[in-house]
Amino acid sequence: MKTTSLGFIGGGRITKIFLQAFANKKVEFKSVIVFDTNIDVMGALKKRFPHIVVAETPEQAAKQSTVFIALHPPMIMESLGKIAESVSADAMVISLAPKITIEKIASELKTPNIVRMIPNATSYINEGYNPVTISEGFAENDKLHLMEILKLLGNTFEVAEHKLEAYAMLSAMLPTYFWFQWKELIGMGDQMGLTEEESNVAVQQTLQAAVNLYFESGLLPDQVIDLIPVKPIGEHEGQIIEIYQTRLMGLLEKIKPTQTH
């Protein structure tokens, strides 16, 4: 990896997650250059990862051999227009956002080496579940090199591009549907007479076992659910399911690429 230079356009959460994953693996790159318009964000990132170079312009980050576009969808096309002349014809460009297709990205850049990836927060501990779509123009050697980098983040695998937004909903955003509930339950442990450590262990170990039971027991979903007769919030399941259907399917429609035909 020491011959590879990384450039990040955007220094927010996902860039921090990637840099932490690389640091966990003690991987060294030729250089890591990051650009973000927010001075405070860049200051915090530089403090956490002193080895990175803070770019003064997005063009500086875009000149690297591997360029990550770590921006929200509305900002991507305008930003690509600004860096188009700085991205070399043999660079590898990885977009980390939904909605903006490889075809649209390719319309702004001269490199054929374009990738879309839906990253996961769990990459922070190198346990990401990261689907990628790789453009047809990618040279095989470049593809192998890229996957070597991306697999440092966790389970990285190729999928058809039209499936990426579904993975965004069912994988990338999945923890947000549950994390606040775990936090609340652990907090309630004190009211129930447990210490914080006891609550943490009880929730963590039971969740891990419950996931294994659901997916690995050989039972049907309804058979698993029937193993516990008392369901304290069972009467509210319908409301929760309705929230999933309306909020998640509604968001999926918003992040899906716009059809051009």
Backbone bond lengths (Angstrom), bond angles and torsions (degrees), N, CA, C in turn:
res aa  C-N    CA-C-N  psi(-1)  N-CA   C-N-CA  omega(-1)  CA-C   N-CA-C  phi
1 M - - - 1.459 - - 1.534 112.33 -
2 K 1.325 116.76 -12.02 1.459 119.54 -173.70 1.519 112.86 -69.11
3 T 1.335 117.47 -11.92 1.465 120.12 177.52 1.525 111.54 -96.21
4 T 1.312 117.18 -1.47 1.464 121.91 -177.38 1.517 110.82 -99.15
5 S 1.324 116.10 131.02 1.459 120.71 174.51 1.521 108.74 -106.82
6 L 1.337 116.22 134.88 1.459 121.58 -179.17 1.521 110.22 -108.93
7 G 1.320 115.53 138.80 1.447 120.92 172.51 1.517 109.38 -125.31
8 F 1.326 117.07 133.66 1.465 121.75 177.70 1.527 108.66 -116.62
9 I 1.322 116.11 122.19 1.458 121.49 171.47 1.526 106.00 -95.37
10 G 1.316 116.27 99.85 1.462 122.02 -171.54 1.512 109.43 112.81
11 G 1.336 115.82 126.81 1.465 119.95 -175.80 1.513 113.34 -118.22
12 G 1.330 117.14 26.85 1.457 121.27 -175.33 1.516 114.44 -83.14
13 R 1.337 115.27 -149.32 1.468 121.66 -171.61 1.515 113.27 -56.53
14 I 1.346 116.66 -47.23 1.461 117.76 -172.85 1.522 111.36 -70.13
15 T 1.329 117.28 -32.47 1.459 119.48 175.74 1.526 110.12 -65.60
16 K 1.326 116.71 -41.24 1.467 120.41 176.02 1.527 110.81 -60.31
17 I 1.323 117.12 -41.35 1.463 121.24 179.42 1.524 110.43 -62.46
18 F 1.335 116.87 -45.40 1.464 120.43 -179.92 1.526 111.21 -63.18
19 L 1.318 116.38 -46.32 1.466 119.68 -178.07 1.520 111.19 -63.82
20 Q 1.338 117.27 -36.35 1.456 120.32 177.60 1.527 110.83 -66.64
21 A 1.332 116.20 -40.68 1.466 120.14 178.84 1.519 110.82 -62.03
22 F 1.333 116.59 -42.93 1.461 119.97 178.10 1.530 111.05 -65.04
23 A 1.340 115.54 -39.87 1.469 119.72 179.29 1.529 111.08 -64.28
24 N 1.346 116.23 -39.04 1.472 120.09 178.82 1.523 111.06 -57.93
25 K 1.328 115.31 -37.48 1.470 121.11 -178.07 1.525 112.64 -86.87
26 K 1.343 114.73 -2.38 1.471 120.46 -179.63 1.529 112.12 56.32
27 V 1.320 114.80 41.16 1.462 121.28 179.21 1.524 109.45 -88.27
28 E 1.310 115.89 135.71 1.456 120.87 177.85 1.527 110.09 -111.33
29 F 1.340 115.48 134.37 1.450 121.66 176.80 1.525 109.01 -112.41
30 K 1.314 115.56 161.95 1.462 120.19 177.42 1.521 110.19 -56.15
31 S 1.333 116.57 -43.48 1.457 122.43 175.74 1.519 108.72 -163.09
32 V 1.330 116.08 154.58 1.469 122.61 174.72 1.524 106.33 -131.09
33 I 1.321 115.39 113.12 1.463 121.52 -175.02 1.523 108.62 -117.89
34 V 1.324 116.28 128.27 1.460 121.56 -174.34 1.525 110.27 -125.26
35 F 1.322 115.80 135.52 1.470 120.72 174.64 1.518 110.02 -121.77
36 D 1.327 115.60 134.44 1.461 121.64 171.21 1.527 107.18 -151.27
37 T 1.324 115.95 145.81 1.468 119.91 -179.11 1.516 112.30 -75.75
38 N 1.343 117.29 -17.20 1.465 121.44 -177.82 1.536 109.70 -88.95
39 I 1.321 115.93 111.27 1.466 121.32 -177.38 1.529 111.39 -62.50
40 D 1.335 116.79 -39.58 1.466 120.24 -179.46 1.529 111.60 -64.71
41 V 1.324 116.01 -41.57 1.461 120.80 178.21 1.523 110.19 -60.97
42 M 1.328 115.92 -45.11 1.458 119.36 -179.03 1.530 111.41 -68.33
43 G 1.326 117.16 -35.90 1.461 120.15 177.83 1.515 111.78 -61.95
44 A 1.351 115.70 -44.19 1.464 120.28 179.15 1.524 111.45 -66.17
45 L 1.336 116.29 -37.57 1.468 120.05 -179.66 1.531 110.79 -68.28
46 K 1.317 116.19 -41.67 1.472 120.85 179.57 1.525 110.68 -66.03
47 K 1.322 117.09 -36.24 1.466 120.54 178.13 1.520 110.82 -65.48
48 R 1.336 116.22 -38.63 1.460 120.60 -177.95 1.532 111.59 -77.30
49 F 1.344 115.49 -35.54 1.473 120.80 -178.27 1.530 108.40 -127.62
50 P 1.326 117.18 82.38 1.474 121.14 -173.52 1.530 114.45 -60.42
51 H 1.330 116.98 -21.19 1.463 119.90 -175.69 1.526 113.16 -75.73
52 I 1.315 118.66 -16.36 1.465 119.50 -176.41 1.519 110.52 -73.08
53 V 1.320 115.42 154.75 1.462 122.10 174.59 1.518 108.08 -102.62
54 V 1.318 116.75 126.72 1.460 121.33 178.67 1.527 108.26 -84.53
55 A 1.318 116.59 115.69 1.461 121.25 -178.54 1.519 110.47 -79.74
56 E 1.308 115.51 143.12 1.461 120.69 176.94 1.522 111.50 -84.44
57 T 1.325 116.42 -23.41 1.465 121.34 179.70 1.528 109.11 -136.28
58 P 1.335 118.05 155.80 1.469 119.46 176.50 1.521 111.88 -66.14
59 E 1.333 116.41 -27.81 1.458 119.97 179.50 1.524 111.71 -61.09
60 Q 1.326 117.25 -35.23 1.460 120.88 179.94 1.526 111.04 -62.49
61 A 1.323 116.66 -44.27 1.471 120.42 177.90 1.522 111.09 -69.10
62 A 1.333 116.70 -33.54 1.462 121.21 -176.05 1.522 113.06 -71.89
63 K 1.320 118.97 -13.24 1.457 122.22 -178.34 1.528 113.30 -83.26
64 Q 1.336 117.53 -1.09 1.465 120.91 -176.91 1.525 110.99 -78.75
65 S 1.341 116.10 166.88 1.469 119.84 -176.73 1.526 112.62 -71.64
66 T 1.333 116.26 -29.37 1.467 121.53 177.09 1.518 108.06 -127.99
67 V 1.330 116.32 120.87 1.465 121.27 -172.74 1.527 109.67 -119.91
68 F 1.335 116.33 122.77 1.456 122.18 176.68 1.531 109.11 -99.58
69 I 1.318 116.34 127.63 1.456 121.73 175.44 1.527 107.20 -96.92
70 A 1.328 115.76 95.10 1.466 122.13 -174.09 1.525 109.45 -103.33
71 L 1.335 115.44 63.30 1.464 122.37 -176.21 1.528 110.07 -128.02
72 H 1.332 115.43 160.35 1.464 120.01 173.55 1.526 109.57 -73.03
73 P 1.332 117.61 150.31 1.471 121.09 -175.23 1.534 115.67 -48.98
74 P 1.349 119.87 -43.17 1.473 117.99 -177.26 1.528 114.16 -62.98
75 M 1.322 117.65 -19.05 1.461 121.54 -176.01 1.532 113.37 -95.27
76 I 1.325 116.76 -11.35 1.458 119.28 -167.41 1.525 113.72 -69.47
77 M 1.321 118.55 -51.45 1.458 120.14 -173.75 1.527 111.79 -62.95
78 E 1.321 117.01 -41.88 1.462 119.76 177.72 1.526 110.84 -63.10
79 S 1.330 116.78 -41.25 1.457 120.94 -179.80 1.529 111.21 -67.42
80 L 1.323 117.32 -38.26 1.462 120.50 177.90 1.524 110.69 -62.36
81 G 1.323 116.31 -38.64 1.450 119.86 177.52 1.511 112.55 -60.57
82 K 1.327 116.43 -35.71 1.471 121.27 -178.98 1.524 112.71 -73.07
83 I 1.330 117.00 -33.34 1.468 119.84 -174.52 1.521 113.23 -101.55
84 A 1.328 117.66 -1.45 1.467 121.65 -172.39 1.520 113.11 -52.15
85 E 1.324 117.34 -43.39 1.459 120.47 -177.17 1.522 112.29 -74.62
86 S 1.322 117.10 -16.36 1.466 121.05 -178.02 1.525 112.63 -89.99
87 V 1.316 117.34 -20.91 1.465 121.48 -179.16 1.525 108.66 -80.88
88 S 1.320 116.71 121.99 1.465 119.95 -177.10 1.523 111.32 -72.73
89 A 1.322 115.15 160.99 1.459 120.57 -176.66 1.524 112.88 -67.24
90 D 1.343 117.72 -19.93 1.469 120.20 179.96 1.532 112.42 -109.25
91 A 1.320 117.40 10.72 1.464 120.54 178.75 1.527 110.54 -71.82
92 M 1.333 115.28 155.53 1.464 121.69 172.47 1.522 107.74 -103.90
93 V 1.327 116.17 123.67 1.469 121.43 -177.20 1.519 109.21 -115.49
94 I 1.323 116.47 124.43 1.467 122.15 -177.49 1.515 109.06 -118.97
95 S 1.325 116.32 114.80 1.458 121.07 175.14 1.521 109.10 -89.77
96 L 1.328 116.42 134.86 1.469 121.36 -175.81 1.524 112.09 -107.83
97 A 1.316 117.08 22.05 1.472 121.37 -175.21 1.522 111.61 -119.21
98 P 1.329 116.55 153.19 1.462 119.81 170.75 1.525 110.33 -77.75
99 K 1.307 116.13 175.85 1.473 125.43 168.23 1.525 115.54 79.69
100 I 1.331 118.26 -45.77 1.459 120.82 -176.21 1.529 109.35 -86.94
101 T 1.324 116.62 115.27 1.463 121.61 -171.40 1.528 112.45 -79.42
102 I 1.318 114.39 164.10 1.464 120.96 174.66 1.520 110.09 -58.28
103 E 1.326 117.36 -40.50 1.469 121.11 179.77 1.526 111.14 -58.81
104 K 1.332 117.16 -43.01 1.461 120.26 179.59 1.527 111.26 -67.82
105 I 1.322 116.47 -41.71 1.464 120.30 178.84 1.533 109.91 -62.66
106 A 1.328 115.97 -43.61 1.469 121.03 -178.88 1.520 111.96 -63.15
107 S 1.323 116.83 -26.94 1.467 120.00 -179.06 1.526 111.98 -67.53
108 E 1.347 117.18 -16.22 1.469 121.04 -178.20 1.526 113.47 -106.45
109 L 1.343 116.98 -17.81 1.462 120.12 -172.76 1.523 112.04 -117.16
110 K 1.329 116.51 155.07 1.466 120.62 179.38 1.523 113.08 -92.07
111 T 1.336 117.61 -11.37 1.459 119.74 178.22 1.516 111.18 -81.62
112 P 1.346 118.09 140.20 1.472 120.46 174.14 1.523 112.77 -85.54
113 N 1.341 116.18 -5.57 1.471 121.34 -173.53 1.527 110.82 -91.06
114 I 1.322 115.88 80.37 1.461 121.24 -175.07 1.522 109.96 -119.81
115 V 1.319 115.18 136.48 1.463 121.96 -178.18 1.523 108.62 -131.67
116 R 1.316 115.53 143.90 1.471 120.45 167.06 1.524 107.97 -114.91
117 M 1.323 115.63 138.59 1.461 121.51 -177.04 1.522 109.13 -138.35
118 I 1.323 116.78 139.16 1.463 122.03 171.27 1.526 106.79 -104.12
119 P 1.331 117.68 99.74 1.465 120.76 -175.84 1.523 112.26 -80.67
120 N 1.311 116.25 160.02 1.468 123.57 179.78 1.518 111.03 -118.59
121 A 1.326 115.96 145.49 1.464 120.52 175.83 1.526 111.47 -61.28
122 T 1.331 116.70 -27.92 1.465 120.23 -178.69 1.525 112.22 -68.64
123 S 1.327 117.13 -8.17 1.463 120.18 171.77 1.525 110.77 -63.76
124 Y 1.319 116.88 -19.73 1.468 122.34 178.19 1.526 111.20 -55.19
125 I 1.334 116.16 -31.96 1.470 121.78 177.32 1.527 110.46 -112.61
126 N 1.346 115.65 22.84 1.469 122.64 176.74 1.526 112.58 63.50
127 E 1.325 115.97 29.37 1.460 120.56 177.89 1.523 110.84 -124.19
128 G 1.324 115.68 34.97 1.458 120.35 179.90 1.519 112.36 -68.64
129 Y 1.321 114.87 158.80 1.466 122.58 174.36 1.527 105.07 -123.45
130 N 1.338 115.91 89.19 1.454 121.62 -161.42 1.532 112.51 -116.44
131 P 1.334 118.18 100.28 1.460 120.68 176.08 1.527 111.16 -76.85
132 V 1.322 116.26 142.00 1.459 121.38 178.07 1.521 110.12 -132.80
133 T 1.326 114.85 151.10 1.461 121.74 169.00 1.519 107.15 -121.53
134 I 1.322 116.97 128.11 1.455 122.63 -175.68 1.525 109.21 -111.44
135 S 1.315 116.93 131.62 1.464 121.16 -177.34 1.519 110.83 -62.34
136 E 1.325 115.24 153.79 1.459 120.87 -176.38 1.524 111.90 -66.04
137 G 1.324 117.84 -24.86 1.449 120.61 -176.45 1.513 115.14 -78.11
138 F 1.309 117.39 -1.17 1.464 121.53 -176.58 1.526 111.61 -67.25
139 A 1.322 116.60 128.18 1.470 120.38 173.54 1.524 108.99 -68.86
140 E 1.325 117.12 145.55 1.464 121.32 -174.06 1.526 111.94 -61.46
141 N 1.317 117.41 -42.16 1.466 120.41 179.78 1.524 111.08 -64.07
142 D 1.334 115.99 -40.65 1.471 120.21 177.95 1.525 110.41 -64.69
143 K 1.307 116.23 -38.75 1.461 121.16 179.57 1.526 110.88 -63.42
144 L 1.319 116.64 -44.22 1.468 120.56 178.75 1.520 110.95 -62.77
145 H 1.330 116.22 -40.77 1.459 120.56 179.17 1.525 110.90 -65.33
146 L 1.327 116.27 -42.78 1.460 120.16 179.29 1.518 111.23 -62.21
147 M 1.328 117.51 -45.78 1.463 120.27 -178.52 1.523 111.18 -65.32
148 E 1.324 117.09 -30.52 1.460 120.47 175.83 1.536 110.01 -61.67
149 I 1.323 116.19 -38.76 1.466 120.51 177.97 1.522 110.89 -71.21
150 L 1.334 116.35 -48.89 1.466 120.33 -173.80 1.524 112.71 -68.28
151 K 1.328 117.29 -29.45 1.460 119.84 -179.60 1.526 112.70 -72.73
152 L 1.329 116.72 -10.12 1.467 119.56 171.26 1.526 110.52 -64.56
153 L 1.316 116.36 -22.30 1.461 121.91 -177.41 1.523 112.44 -81.94
154 G 1.318 116.91 -18.20 1.461 120.45 -177.37 1.518 110.18 139.05
155 N 1.315 116.66 -147.92 1.463 122.27 -178.79 1.532 109.07 -75.49
156 T 1.327 116.50 107.16 1.457 122.45 -179.33 1.518 108.56 -116.73
157 F 1.318 117.69 127.75 1.453 121.66 -171.34 1.529 110.28 -147.57
158 E 1.336 115.79 153.07 1.464 121.11 -177.87 1.531 111.65 -85.88
159 V 1.342 114.72 141.20 1.464 121.45 176.03 1.522 108.69 -139.88
160 A 1.320 115.95 163.58 1.463 120.62 173.13 1.530 109.02 -65.64
161 E 1.320 116.79 143.30 1.461 120.51 -173.35 1.523 112.70 -59.85
162 H 1.335 117.66 -35.23 1.468 119.51 -176.02 1.537 112.48 -68.76
163 K 1.339 117.76 -9.38 1.460 121.13 178.85 1.527 113.42 -94.07
164 L 1.316 118.05 -8.19 1.464 120.74 -173.09 1.521 112.90 -60.91
165 E 1.325 117.71 -41.87 1.467 119.77 -178.00 1.528 112.01 -67.69
166 A 1.342 116.85 -32.37 1.467 119.51 175.42 1.529 110.14 -65.06
167 Y 1.336 116.72 -39.82 1.463 119.99 176.06 1.530 111.17 -65.75
168 A 1.312 117.14 -32.04 1.468 119.89 175.88 1.525 110.64 -60.18
169 M 1.320 116.49 -39.94 1.472 121.01 -178.07 1.529 111.98 -78.06
170 L 1.339 117.15 -41.90 1.470 120.65 -172.40 1.523 113.94 -93.31
171 S 1.327 117.17 -5.44 1.455 119.27 179.42 1.524 111.41 -132.15
172 A 1.333 117.16 -62.54 1.463 119.75 -175.11 1.529 112.48 -58.86
173 M 1.330 116.84 -44.54 1.468 120.57 -178.31 1.524 113.41 -90.48
174 L 1.325 117.15 -9.25 1.462 121.60 -174.34 1.528 114.36 -51.53
175 P 1.342 119.91 -46.67 1.471 118.51 -177.91 1.525 113.85 -58.04
176 T 1.336 117.12 -30.30 1.469 119.03 -178.30 1.520 112.57 -66.26
177 Y 1.323 117.34 -20.84 1.460 120.47 178.93 1.530 111.24 -73.92
178 F 1.339 116.91 -16.12 1.463 120.37 -172.50 1.522 115.05 -125.45
179 W 1.325 117.82 -30.59 1.458 119.63 -171.89 1.534 113.23 -54.51
180 F 1.325 117.98 -43.45 1.468 119.97 -178.09 1.524 111.46 -64.87
181 Q 1.343 116.01 -29.53 1.467 119.53 178.17 1.526 110.44 -69.85
182 W 1.327 116.41 -41.83 1.465 119.66 178.88 1.523 110.05 -63.21
183 K 1.329 115.92 -41.32 1.462 120.10 179.06 1.527 110.92 -60.54
184 E 1.324 116.32 -42.89 1.465 120.23 -179.20 1.529 111.29 -66.51
185 L 1.319 116.90 -43.12 1.465 120.65 -179.33 1.527 111.42 -64.07
186 I 1.337 116.69 -42.12 1.465 120.08 178.13 1.521 110.27 -63.06
187 G 1.337 115.74 -39.65 1.461 119.97 177.16 1.519 112.48 -63.61
188 M 1.327 117.09 -33.72 1.464 121.34 179.54 1.523 112.13 -72.39
189 G 1.332 115.87 -18.11 1.459 118.89 -179.94 1.516 112.66 -56.45
190 D 1.338 116.42 -35.40 1.466 120.60 178.68 1.522 110.91 -61.59
191 Q 1.331 116.31 -41.62 1.468 120.73 178.21 1.522 111.42 -64.97
192 M 1.320 115.99 -25.38 1.459 120.82 -177.02 1.527 112.24 -92.79
193 G 1.337 116.94 -2.04 1.457 120.16 175.92 1.508 115.64 99.14
194 L 1.358 117.60 10.49 1.465 120.37 178.35 1.522 110.48 -100.75
195 T 1.313 115.78 154.69 1.461 119.48 172.29 1.528 108.67 -77.80
196 E 1.317 115.87 165.63 1.471 119.42 178.86 1.529 110.91 -60.53
197 E 1.336 116.25 -40.51 1.463 119.76 179.62 1.527 110.58 -64.39
198 E 1.321 116.95 -42.90 1.465 120.08 179.21 1.526 111.14 -62.89
199 S 1.319 116.31 -40.57 1.466 120.19 178.77 1.524 110.91 -65.35
200 N 1.323 116.08 -44.14 1.463 120.24 179.58 1.525 111.21 -58.64
201 V 1.332 115.83 -47.43 1.464 120.14 -177.80 1.527 110.62 -65.97
202 A 1.328 116.47 -42.36 1.472 120.19 -178.42 1.515 111.34 -61.57
203 V 1.342 116.91 -46.81 1.464 120.55 -178.08 1.524 110.77 -69.63
204 Q 1.336 117.03 -44.92 1.460 119.58 -177.98 1.525 111.94 -61.97
205 Q 1.330 116.76 -50.51 1.462 118.89 -175.09 1.525 111.75 -69.31
206 T 1.321 117.06 -35.50 1.463 119.53 179.39 1.525 110.85 -69.91
207 L 1.333 117.20 -39.29 1.463 120.33 177.68 1.523 110.64 -62.39
208 Q 1.315 116.26 -46.09 1.463 119.55 -179.52 1.526 111.21 -61.35
209 A 1.331 116.19 -42.76 1.467 120.07 179.39 1.522 111.26 -68.60
210 A 1.339 116.85 -36.46 1.465 120.81 -179.52 1.528 111.16 -65.86
211 V 1.316 116.63 -38.62 1.469 120.61 176.40 1.524 110.02 -63.62
212 N 1.328 116.72 -44.58 1.466 120.30 178.75 1.524 111.20 -62.83
213 L 1.311 116.56 -41.38 1.462 121.12 179.35 1.523 111.01 -61.52
214 Y 1.327 116.38 -45.49 1.472 121.16 -176.52 1.529 111.02 -64.70
215 F 1.342 116.99 -42.73 1.460 120.23 -171.66 1.523 114.39 -97.49
216 E 1.335 118.22 -18.36 1.467 119.23 -171.18 1.527 114.81 -122.79
217 S 1.332 118.20 -1.49 1.463 120.00 -175.93 1.523 113.61 -78.75
218 G 1.327 117.28 -18.07 1.457 120.48 -174.81 1.517 113.29 85.66
219 L 1.331 116.70 -4.36 1.460 121.02 177.36 1.521 110.22 -82.04
220 L 1.333 116.04 154.05 1.456 120.76 172.04 1.527 109.07 -72.14
221 P 1.348 118.06 154.97 1.470 119.98 -179.52 1.525 113.65 -50.79
222 D 1.328 117.98 -45.02 1.465 120.27 -179.10 1.531 111.75 -66.21
223 Q 1.338 116.42 -30.69 1.463 119.60 177.47 1.526 111.12 -69.84
224 V 1.326 116.57 -37.89 1.463 120.18 175.73 1.523 109.61 -63.47
225 I 1.317 116.24 -48.78 1.469 121.64 -177.92 1.524 110.61 -59.01
226 D 1.335 116.76 -34.13 1.473 121.08 -177.05 1.525 113.10 -74.98
227 L 1.344 117.79 -9.57 1.464 120.08 -178.52 1.530 112.41 -67.52
228 I 1.334 117.65 -24.00 1.470 121.27 177.85 1.527 107.85 -113.89
229 P 1.344 117.81 109.61 1.472 120.33 -174.17 1.531 114.38 -71.88
230 V 1.333 116.94 -33.53 1.466 120.38 -177.44 1.531 109.12 -91.54
231 K 1.333 115.71 121.66 1.462 121.42 -179.32 1.529 107.95 -124.67
232 P 1.341 117.43 93.01 1.463 122.05 -172.58 1.525 115.00 -57.56
233 I 1.316 117.80 -30.79 1.473 118.57 178.97 1.529 111.28 -114.45
234 G 1.327 115.07 22.01 1.461 120.22 -178.28 1.518 113.86 -58.11
235 E 1.331 117.39 -35.31 1.465 119.96 -178.21 1.527 112.49 -67.36
236 H 1.336 116.63 -13.61 1.465 120.62 -179.52 1.533 112.50 -102.10
237 E 1.339 117.11 3.08 1.467 119.61 -177.31 1.522 111.62 -60.19
238 G 1.312 116.98 -38.53 1.460 120.71 179.48 1.518 112.34 -59.66
239 Q 1.332 115.74 -41.17 1.468 119.99 178.40 1.516 111.12 -65.44
240 I 1.326 115.66 -41.07 1.464 119.79 -179.65 1.520 110.94 -65.34
241 I 1.332 116.21 -42.44 1.464 120.65 178.05 1.528 110.50 -62.47
242 E 1.323 116.50 -39.70 1.467 120.23 178.63 1.528 110.78 -63.83
243 I 1.335 116.40 -38.92 1.467 120.28 176.74 1.525 110.26 -62.11
244 Y 1.331 116.32 -44.84 1.461 119.74 177.83 1.530 110.52 -57.25
245 Q 1.324 115.65 -49.37 1.463 119.94 -176.07 1.526 112.25 -63.13
246 T 1.314 116.35 -46.68 1.459 119.15 -175.04 1.525 112.09 -75.69
247 R 1.328 116.86 -46.80 1.456 119.65 -175.99 1.529 112.43 -74.21
248 L 1.320 117.12 -46.56 1.452 119.60 -173.83 1.528 112.25 -75.06
249 M 1.334 116.47 -44.46 1.461 117.93 178.39 1.524 110.73 -67.89
250 G 1.325 116.39 -33.27 1.461 119.64 176.45 1.517 111.77 -64.88
251 L 1.344 116.34 -42.15 1.457 120.31 178.46 1.522 111.03 -67.25
252 L 1.328 116.86 -37.73 1.456 120.15 178.66 1.520 110.90 -57.67
253 E 1.322 116.75 -42.59 1.463 120.17 179.09 1.524 111.51 -62.31
254 K 1.322 116.76 -33.21 1.467 120.46 -178.67 1.526 112.54 -73.63
255 I 1.343 116.84 -32.38 1.467 118.69 -175.68 1.521 113.18 -96.05
256 K 1.333 117.68 -5.78 1.457 119.76 177.29 1.519 110.60 -70.42
257 P 1.339 118.20 145.41 1.458 120.14 179.06 1.526 111.55 -58.88
258 T 1.309 115.62 144.20 1.474 120.63 177.07 1.504 109.40 -71.11
259 Q 1.324 115.80 131.45 1.457 120.19 179.63 1.514 109.85 -74.24
260 T 1.326 115.50 132.99 1.461 119.88 -178.95 1.528 112.28 -100.42
261 H 1.323 116.91 -0.82 1.470 119.27 179.33 1.524 109.55 -149.73
